[in-house]
Amino acid sequence: MKQGTYTKDPPRTVLAGGAGLVGQTLVDRMLASGPAEIIVIDKDVGGLRELRQRHPGVTTITADLSMPGDWTDYFDGATAAVTLQAQISSRYRADFERNNLTSTRRVLAALQKHRVPYTVHVSSSVVCSVAEDPYAQTKREQEQMFLDSGLPGVTLRPTLLFGRHDRHHLGWLARFMRYSPVFPIPGDGRYLRQPLFAQDFCAVIEHCLEQRAELDCINLTGLEPIAYIDLIRNLRRITQARSLLLPIPIPLFGALLQTYGTLTRRPPFTRNQLQALIAGDHFEVIDWPGRFGIEPTPLHQALEQTFGKTRHTGD
């Protein structure tokens, strides 16, 4: 180890920004694997409440990681950390700057101060995208911050994640589809998606935490590429929704998003995300199941577990 010491029993892991999809899934898996001390720091009050209800033994800290505070003291004595904080969607560049960059500077400073011996930094495949929106730009800078920090650990770049704790992305689309008679599709919908099941991604994180491999950047791409329109059709079938899939010309779709965005501070889908959807990215696929000793979940099975009537609660 380059820094600090690691005692095997019990591990104490801090999840920075851990109240979202990945953090919730990771906590489920880690506690199912054996005794662990887990500290989750996030400003998402609802997500932290959900965690406490399922796992009362988990320490949850309500704090804005972009602001100074005593939340940094919780890294003292940690055997590992997972950095998950991210701003994915917003109309305001300042939100990306604050939640992707300022928060990361403060988290990295806490990791260095308390000599945390191992960190899994969760980046994104968007750093390899052709997109040049605030999310892609700040995620690239965030990743470089971690690489330049000298902290021992690994950087993981997942593609589009989905799972049963997903309140955004496919989770939001599935809920919208259940209640709306019409589901708009930008253009012909033939845009490549490479979705990755959060359970599989968290299995990789667990492997890294257990093995303490110090690696640079690992691309974790969904193994079954699918057109956006076909992904939506699968969601409609699994949720038994009756929405009419309505193709809308892309310029009109973008204008509608722009108009809707003026009515809410936190739109679920922005014009920048539309441009990222149609950009034509095709992310590198490596044999990550072989590399990390994981049996990947087939896409149809993962979608059924996540969105079907009998939802998977396990692992």
C-alpha positions in Angstrom: 0.0 0.0 0.0 1.2 3.5 -0.8 -0.6 5.2 2.1 -2.1 4.3 5.4 -2.8 0.8 6.7 -5.6 -1.7 6.0 -7.1 -3.9 8.7 -9.2 -6.6 7.3 -11.9 -6.9 10.0 -14.2 -5.0 9.9 -13.7 -2.9 6.7 -14.9 0.7 7.0 -15.9 2.1 3.7 -17.0 5.7 3.0 -19.3 6.2 0.0 -19.1 9.9 -1.1 -22.4 10.7 -2.9 -23.7 7.2 -2.1 -27.5 7.8 -1.9 -28.1 7.2 -5.6 -28.5 4.2 -7.8 -24.9 2.8 -7.4 -24.5 3.7 -3.8 -27.8 2.0 -2.8 -27.0 -1.1 -4.8 -23.5 -1.3 -3.5 -24.7 -1.1 0.1 -27.2 -3.9 -0.5 -24.4 -6.1 -1.9 -21.7 -5.3 0.7 -24.0 -6.0 3.6 -25.2 -9.2 2.0 -21.5 -10.3 1.7 -20.7 -10.0 5.4 -20.1 -7.6 8.3 -19.1 -4.1 7.2 -19.0 -0.6 8.5 -20.4 1.7 5.8 -20.7 5.5 5.9 -22.7 7.2 3.2 -22.4 11.0 2.8 -24.8 12.8 0.5 -27.1 15.8 0.3 -30.0 13.7 -1.0 -32.2 13.5 2.0 -34.7 11.2 0.4 -32.1 8.8 -0.8 -30.5 8.7 2.7 -33.9 8.1 4.3 -34.4 5.1 2.0 -31.1 3.7 2.9 -31.7 4.0 6.7 -35.1 2.3 6.3 -33.5 -0.7 4.6 -30.2 -0.8 6.5 -30.5 0.9 10.0 -26.9 0.0 10.7 -25.5 2.1 8.0 -24.2 5.6 9.0 -25.8 8.3 6.9 -24.5 11.8 6.9 -26.5 14.6 5.2 -23.9 17.0 3.8 -23.2 19.0 0.6 -19.8 17.7 -0.5 -19.1 20.9 -2.4 -19.2 22.8 1.0 -16.6 22.7 3.8 -17.8 20.9 6.9 -17.1 18.2 9.5 -18.2 15.5 7.1 -14.6 15.2 6.1 -13.9 13.7 9.6 -15.8 10.6 8.6 -12.9 9.6 6.3 -10.7 9.2 9.4 -9.9 5.5 9.9 -11.6 4.5 6.6 -10.1 1.4 5.0 -11.5 2.4 1.6 -13.7 4.9 -0.2 -15.9 5.1 -3.3 -16.4 8.4 -4.9 -19.8 8.6 -6.6 -20.8 12.3 -6.4 -21.9 13.6 -9.8 -24.2 16.1 -11.4 -25.7 14.4 -14.5 -28.5 16.7 -15.6 -29.1 20.4 -15.1 -29.8 23.5 -17.1 -27.1 25.4 -15.2 -23.4 24.9 -15.8 -22.8 26.1 -12.2 -24.4 22.9 -10.9 -21.9 20.7 -12.8 -19.0 22.9 -11.6 -20.1 22.6 -8.0 -21.1 19.0 -7.9 -18.6 17.4 -10.2 -15.5 19.6 -9.6 -15.7 21.5 -6.3 -17.1 18.5 -4.5 -14.3 16.3 -5.9 -11.6 18.7 -4.8 -12.9 18.6 -1.2 -13.4 14.8 -1.2 -9.8 14.3 -2.6 -8.4 16.6 0.1 -10.2 14.6 2.8 -8.9 11.3 1.3 -5.3 12.7 1.3 -5.6 14.2 4.8 -6.8 11.0 6.4 -4.5 8.8 4.3 -7.3 6.5 3.1 -5.4 3.5 1.6 -7.7 2.7 -1.4 -10.3 4.5 -3.5 -12.6 3.4 -6.3 -13.3 6.5 -8.3 -16.5 6.1 -10.4 -16.1 8.1 -13.6 -18.2 7.6 -16.7 -18.0 6.5 -20.3 -18.9 10.0 -21.2 -15.2 11.0 -20.8 -14.7 9.0 -24.1 -17.7 10.6 -25.8 -17.8 13.0 -28.7 -20.1 15.1 -26.6 -18.9 18.5 -25.5 -21.6 19.5 -23.0 -21.0 20.6 -19.4 -21.5 17.0 -18.0 -18.9 15.5 -20.4 -16.5 18.4 -19.8 -16.7 18.3 -16.0 -16.5 14.5 -15.8 -13.3 14.5 -17.8 -11.9 17.1 -15.5 -13.1 15.3 -12.5 -11.5 12.0 -13.6 -8.2 13.8 -14.3 -8.3 15.3 -10.8 -8.4 11.8 -9.3 -5.6 10.5 -11.6 -3.4 13.5 -10.7 -4.1 13.1 -6.9 -1.7 10.2 -6.5 -4.2 8.3 -4.4 -4.0 4.5 -4.7 -7.1 3.0 -6.4 -8.9 2.5 -9.6 -11.0 4.5 -12.0 -14.1 2.8 -13.4 -16.0 4.2 -16.5 -19.5 2.7 -16.7 -21.9 3.3 -19.5 -25.6 4.0 -19.0 -26.5 2.4 -15.6 -29.9 1.0 -14.6 -31.2 -1.0 -11.7 -34.0 -1.2 -9.1 -32.9 1.9 -7.2 -32.9 4.1 -10.4 -35.0 7.2 -9.9 -33.5 8.8 -13.1 -32.5 7.5 -16.5 -34.4 4.3 -17.4 -36.2 4.4 -14.0 -37.8 7.7 -14.8 -38.6 6.7 -18.4 -40.3 3.5 -17.1 -42.5 5.5 -14.6 -43.4 8.1 -17.3 -44.4 5.3 -19.6 -46.7 3.7 -17.1 -48.8 6.9 -16.7 -48.5 8.7 -20.1 -50.7 7.7 -23.0 -47.9 9.0 -25.4 -44.2 8.4 -25.2 -42.2 10.7 -27.5 -39.2 9.3 -29.4 -36.6 11.6 -30.8 -36.3 11.0 -34.6 -36.3 7.4 -35.6 -34.8 6.3 -32.3 -32.1 4.2 -33.9 -29.4 5.5 -31.5 -27.0 2.9 -30.0 -27.3 2.4 -26.2 -25.0 0.1 -24.2 -26.8 -0.2 -20.9 -25.0 -1.7 -17.9 -26.8 -3.4 -15.0 -26.0 -1.7 -11.7 -25.7 -5.1 -9.9 -23.0 -6.1 -12.3 -21.2 -2.8 -12.0 -21.3 -3.0 -8.2 -19.9 -6.6 -8.4 -16.9 -5.0 -10.1 -16.6 -2.4 -7.4 -16.8 -5.1 -4.7 -14.0 -7.0 -6.5 -11.8 -3.9 -6.5 -12.4 -3.2 -2.9 -11.5 -6.8 -1.9 -8.5 -7.2 -4.2 -7.1 -3.6 -3.9 -5.9 -3.7 -7.5 -4.3 -0.3 -8.4 -5.3 0.4 -12.0 -5.7 3.4 -14.2 -9.0 3.6 -16.2 -11.2 0.6 -16.9 -14.0 1.0 -19.5 -17.1 -1.0 -18.3 -19.5 -1.1 -21.2 -22.8 -3.0 -21.4 -22.2 -6.2 -23.4 -25.4 -6.1 -25.4 -25.7 -3.0 -27.5 -29.3 -2.0 -28.4 -31.0 0.7 -30.3 -32.8 3.3 -28.1 -36.1 2.6 -29.7 -35.7 -1.2 -29.0 -34.8 -0.5 -25.4 -37.9 1.6 -25.0 -40.0 -1.2 -26.6 -38.6 -3.6 -24.1 -39.5 -1.3 -21.3 -43.0 -0.9 -22.6 -43.4 -4.7 -22.8 -42.0 -5.4 -19.4 -44.0 -2.7 -17.6 -47.1 -3.6 -19.6 -47.6 0.0 -20.4 -49.9 1.1 -23.2 -48.1 4.3 -24.3 -48.1 5.1 -27.9 -44.5 5.5 -29.1 -44.6 8.8 -31.1 -41.6 9.7 -33.3 -40.9 13.5 -33.1 -38.5 15.3 -35.4 -35.3 16.1 -33.5 -35.4 19.9 -33.9 -39.0 19.9 -32.6 -38.1 17.5 -29.8 -35.2 19.8 -28.8 -37.5 22.8 -28.8 -40.0 21.0 -26.6 -37.3 20.1 -24.1 -36.1 23.7 -24.1 -39.6 24.9 -23.3 -40.2 22.3 -20.6 -36.8 23.2 -19.1 -37.9 26.7 -18.5 -40.8 25.4 -16.3 -38.7 23.3 -13.9 -35.2 23.7 -12.3 -34.6 20.0 -12.5 -35.8 18.7 -15.8 -35.5 14.9 -16.2 -34.1 15.2 -19.7 -32.3 18.2 -21.1 -31.4 19.4 -24.6 -27.7 18.5 -23.9 -28.7 15.0 -23.1 -30.7 14.8 -26.3 -27.5 15.8 -28.2 -25.5 13.1 -26.3 -28.2 10.5 -27.2 -27.9 11.2 -30.9 -24.1 11.8 -31.0 -23.3 8.3 -32.2 -21.0 7.1 -29.5 -19.9 3.5 -29.5 -17.9 2.7 -26.4 -15.0 0.2 -26.2 -16.0 -3.3 -25.0 -13.4 -5.2 -23.0 -13.7 -8.6 -21.3 -14.5 -7.1 -18.0 -16.4 -10.2 -16.8 -13.3 -12.3 -17.3 -11.0 -9.6 -15.8 -13.0 -9.3 -12.6 -14.4 -12.9 -12.4 -18.1 -11.8 -12.8 -20.9 -13.6 -14.6 -22.8 -10.8 -16.4 -26.5 -10.6 -16.2 -28.2 -10.9 -19.6 -29.9 -7.7 -20.6 -33.4 -9.1 -20.9 -33.1 -10.7 -17.4 -31.7 -7.5 -15.9 -34.6 -5.4 -17.3 -37.1 -7.9 -16.0 -35.5 -7.9 -12.6 -35.6 -4.1 -12.5 -38.9 -3.2 -14.2 -41.0 -6.3 -14.1 -44.0 -6.9 -11.9 -42.0 -9.3 -9.7 -38.9 -7.1 -9.0 -35.6 -8.5 -7.9 -34.7 -7.6 -4.4 -31.8 -9.8 -3.8 -28.0 -9.8 -3.7 
